[in-house]
Amino acid sequence: MINLKCQQCGAALHWDGRGNVVQCAYCGAEYLMHPRREKLQKRTDPYTGTGAVQGIPIIQGNDCSGLCPIKSYAPQGWSVCARQAPDDYYGDHVGNPFVVEAEYRSPDRSAVVLYRGPNLYTDRKLSRVPLLKQIDVLGSYLRVGSPFGAEQYCDYLVQRDLQPASGQKLKVEEADTAEQKRQETIYEMYASQGFSQITIEWKRIFYSFIGQDGKQKIAAVETRLNDLHKGMQSMSGGGFFGQLMGQMFNTDEHYWETQYEFIIVADKDKFDSIYPIARKINESIREAPDLDRIRQSLIQYIQNLKNQTAMAIHQQEMASWDRRSRILQDAHNHTMNTMREMNANTAATHQRVANMRSEMLREVNTYNTASPGYGNPDVVEADIRWDHVYQNTQNPDVFVAAENIWLDPGVDFEELKRTNGNY
């Protein structure tokens, strides 16, 4: 318990060092605090009776700055990291530009659980007028080539993500009654959107293999795939000209969607104990509503850009695939960089305000140290009554402070500068 003083009435404040807000019991004034080491709020797990964390912590950096992309059950002691899935395999610029990836690791590092959210690939091709096919087919990576079946895709994930030295397939699980009901709901949703061919497939497959570390491991991989076709006529009208335009722009849109990927891998002797925990994680994962709003906003922005680009290409009748791809890539990069910069600026502002408030309550000033690596972060604190603080450059543990005067303690000392909360 840390005892502080209320700046409004002078009464004692009692802060446990963890909360973000402390309130004066005498006058009711509230103060924003900045814990040195923030701890995740724990609750009792109703299944096991042990402590657990609800919600993946905010990840600073890697396109998720300031955003908690998903919430899920997280076992006590496990490390959790949420991020944007790598562009090498995920993120269709037109269909789904932001795919979430979450990784859970057991305390002894013997087990890893990996989740990836919905990922929509598009394969759009003009069915008429070969000369104008070039103006469509915008934005899709289709990194894995032609679409896979669910079992093929699970095999592909094992080879790509786990890179086994050798191994074998142990068991293939088909959809149970609950999964079949989910597929019926998905089918009805896509049918109402005008899709004429809808194929939904789910698999969970168990593998035994030798990992890169030479240990025997067991993996369980599951996914749900939707293969969708929609014939649509993007332009039409009356008369000969309308019929001609309808023929020119009549398209067949093919979508191939992985609704999720879930991978469990553990040492062979620990898999049976890890598997129920991993299943509980999978059942509790929910994407944040804000994430879907961001995704839809990006899709709308890119779609508008795509329409403008298509018209320009049609007017010129000459444009290369590389140029169109660069336009979409630049738009994607600009949007993501803007989001990252906004989140980083907001987080930095809040950090400075919290730091300065914490220093005021504790009646200290914070200084940048003269020796890199001294302290974490590289700052030291001194009572507010000192006007000047110096640090010995030869012996960083030696400091000199002065009140109301300016000293020249010698060449071995360097005067430290105030941080003003920026650390």
N, C-alpha and C positions, 0 to 999 in steps of 0.2 A: 504494500500500500504506500503510495506517494502522497505526502502532505504538501499542498500548495496554498496560496492565498488568493481570495476573491479580490479582483481589481475594483469591484463596485462597492462592497461593504467591508472588506477586510477580514471576513470570516474564513475559517480554515476549509479548504477543499480536500476531499479524499478521493484519489484517483488510483485505480488498480493497475494502471500502466498498459491496459489493453483496449479499453473502450475509446471510441472516437469523440464522445461528448461527455462532459462532466457538468453537473448542476450544483449550484450553491444551495445548501439546505436552509440557509437563513433568508436570503433575498430572492432566490429562484433564478439568478443569472446563469446562463448556460455558456460553456466555452467549448470550442472545437479543439480537440486534442490530436496529437500526432504520435502514435505509439512508435517506439524505436523498432520493434519487431512485431508486425501485425500477425496475429494468429487466426486461423480459420475457426469460425464458430462451430462448436461441436454439439451434437445431440445424441440421445440414446437411440440406437437402432432397434426397432420393434421386433426384428426377427432374431437377432443374436444377443441383444441386451448390452452390446458393447458400443463404444463411441463411434460415430461415423460423421462424414461431412456431406451436407446436402448442397450440391451445386459446385460446378467446376470453378476454381478461382480465376480471376481475371488475369489474362496473360498479356504482359507488356511486350509488344513487338510482334513481328511476323504476321502482319495484317489483322491482328485481333486487338490492337491497342485500345484499352478502355472498354472493351466489349466482352461480356460473358456470353459466349455463343451458344452453349448448351447447359442444361442442368441434368444431373443424374445422381444416383447413389454412388458414393465413393468410399470404399472400405478404409477403415482407420489405418493410418500408417502408409498407405499407398501414395505414390507420387502421381500427380495428374497434370497433363498438359493438353491444352486445346489450341488449335492453330488452323490456318488455311491449308487445305491439302495441296500438295505440290502441283504446279502448272504443267509439269512433265506428263502427267496422266489425267489431271482433273481440271474442270473449269471451262465449260463451253461458253464462249463469249456471248453467244446469242441466247442459248437456252438456260444456262445456269453458271454465272460467272464466279460464284463463291461457294466452294464445297468445304464443309467443316470436317476436321479430323481431330479425334481425341484419343490420347494414349494414356493407359493406366499401367503402372508397374508396381509389383509387389515389393515389400520392404527388403526382402533378400535377393531381389532382382531375378528370381527364378521363373517368374511368370509375367507375361505382357498381354494386355487386352487392347485391341485397336478397333476403333469405330470410325466409319466415314459416312457422312450423310448423303442425301439424294444427289445424283449426278446425271444430268440429262445431256445426251449426245444427239445432234441432229444430222441428218443425211438428206439434204434437200437437193433435188435434181429436176430440172425442167424436162418435161416429157415430150415437148414439141420444139420445133425450130432449132436445130443444132447450133446455128450461128449465135443464138442468144443465150445458150446455156451458161456462158461465162458470167452473166450478170446475177446469177443466183449462187447457190452453194456458198453462202457467207458464214464464216465464224465457227465452223465445227472442226474440232481436232480429229475425232475418231482415231485416237492414238493407238488403239489396239486393233486397228484394221476392221474387218467385218465383225458384226455383232456375234457374241458367244451365246450358247445356252448356259443355264445356271451352273451345271456341273463343270462345264469347260471353264467358266469364269472363276470358280473356286480353285480349280487346278492352276489357272493362270496367276491368281493372287498368291498361292503358296510359292510358286516359282519366283515371282517378282519380289514379294515382300519378305519371305522367310529364307529364300535361297538355300534350300537343303542340299547337303552334300550327297545324300541318298535317302530313299524312303519309299513308303508304300501307302496306298489308300486302305483304311481299315473298314469304314462303314459309310453308307450314304443314306441320309434320312430324307423322306419325302414329306410333303405338306400334310399336317394333321388337320383335324376338323376346324380348329380355331383359325389356322392359316388359310384354309379354304374359304372361310367366311370373310376374312380380310380381302382375299382375292376377288370375291364376288362384289364387295364394296368398291374396290379399285376399278373393276371392269365396268360397273354402272357409271362411275364418275367419268371415265374416258369415253364411254359410249355417248353420254350426254354432251360431250364436247365435240362430237362429230367424227370420232375415229371409227373407221370401218373394219379394220383388222386389229385385234387386240389379243396378244399372247402374254400371259403372266406365268412366271415360273419361279419356284423357291426351292432351295436346296440347303442342307446342312451336312457337311462332309468331315469325317475324322481322318487324320493322317498320322502316321508314325514315321519319324525321320531322324537323321543325324544332323544336328545343327552345325553352324560354322565353328562353335566352340568344342566340337567333338562329343557333345553329350546327346543321349537319346532323349527325344522330345515327342510330345503329342500335341497336335494342333486340331482345332475345330474351326471351320470356316463356313460362314453362311451368307447368303445374299438373296435378294428378290429382284428379278429382272422383268421389265415390261417392254415388249417389242410392239410398236404402234405405227400404223399407217393411216394417213389422212389425205385423201384426194381433194384438192381445192382449186378453184378458179379465181385467181387474184384480180383479174381485170375482165370486164365484159360490158356489153351495151347493145343497143339496138342497131339494126342495119348491118350492112356488109362490114363496116369498120369495126363495130362491136364484136362481131363473130370472129374477125381476124385477130383482134387483140385477145379474145378469149382463147383462141387456139395457141397463140404465142405464149401466153402466160399461164396456161393450165399446168399446174404442178402436182407432183406426188410427194408429200412430206413424210419422211420416215424418221421416227424418233426411237432411240434405244436408251432406256433409262435403267440405271442401277439405283433402286430406292434406298439401299443401304448396304454397307459391307461390315461384317463383324468377324474379327479374327481373335481366337484365343490360342496362346501357345505357352506351354509350361514344360518343365522337366518331367520326365515320364513318371517318377515316383510321387510327384506333387499334383499331377493333373486332376485326379479325382477330387481332391479337396479344393482346388481352384475353380473347377467348372461351375459349381452352384453359385459362387460369388460372381463369376463373370456373367452368368445368365441373369442374375439380379441387376447387374449394371445395364445390360442390354434392355431389359424390360422397363427400366426407369428413365432411359435417355429421352430428353425432349429438347428440341431446338427452341431458342428464344424467339418470341414474336418479332423483336426488333431485327433479328437477323433476316427473317423473311421479307420484312419491309425494305431493308437495304438491298437485298437481292432483287426484288421486284423493281425497285427504283433504278438499279443498274440496267436491268433487262430493258426497261422502257426507254432509258436514255440511249442504249446501244441500238435498240430497234429503230428509233427515230433516225439515228445516224446511219443505220443500214439502208433505210428507205431513201434518204438523201443521196447516199452513195450510189444506190442502184439507178436512180434517175440520172445522175451525172454520167454513169457508165453507159446507160442507154442512149443518151444524147450524143456522146462521143463515139459510141460503138467500138471503142478501143480502151481497154484498161486491163492491166495484168492482175493475176491472182495475188502476186506479192504486194502490189500497191494497196489492194483492198484489205489484205491481211494486216498490213502495217497501220492502216487507218483505224481498224478495229482494235488492234493491239495498243496503239497510242491512246485511244479513248479509254480503254480498260486501265492502262497504267496511270493515266492522268487522274481518273476517278479514284482509283485505289490510293494513289499518293496523296490526293487531297483529303481523303478520309483519314489516312494515317497522320497527316500533319495536323488536322483539326483535333483529333483525339490526343495527340502528343502535346499540343499547346494547352489544351484544357487540363490535362493531367499535370503538366508542369506548373500551371498557375495555381491549381489546388494544392500542390505539394509545397510551393513557396509560402502560401498563406498559412497552411497548417504548421509548417516549420516555424514561422515567425510568431504565431500565436503560442506555440509550445514554449519557445524561448522566453516570451514575455511573461508567461505564468511562472516559469521556473527562474526568472530574473537572471538570465544568462545571455551572453552574446556568442555567436558561433563564428569561427574564423577558419579560412582555408589554410591548411598546413603548408610549411615551406618544403617538407620532405614528402615526395610522392609515395603512396603506400602506407603512410602513417595514419592509422585509423581507417574505419570502414563505415561511411565514406571518409574521404581525406579531410576531416574537419576536427577542430577541438573547440571546447566550450570554456568561457571565462566569465567570472562574475561581472555584472553590468557596471560596477563601480570603476573598473579599469578602462582607461582611455586608449592605451596602447599596449599591444601584446607582441612579444618577440619570441622567436624560436631559434635555438642553436642549430646551425646547419651541420655541425660535426657530431653533435650528440642530441638527436631529436627529442629526447626525454627532458631536456632542460629548457625552461621557459623563463622569461622576464616580463613583468607587467608594471605599468606605471599609471598613476592617477593624477590628472590635471597637469601633468608636465610631459615634455617630450624628451626622451632619452636617446643617447647614442651609445648602445652597449658594446659596440665593436664590430669588426668585420665578420666575426663568426656568428653574428645574430642577424636575422632577417625579420622585419616587421610584417606581421600577418594582416591580411585584408579581411574585412567583414564579408560574410556570405550573403547577408540580407535574406536568408531563407532559401537561397538557390543552391541546394545540394541534394 
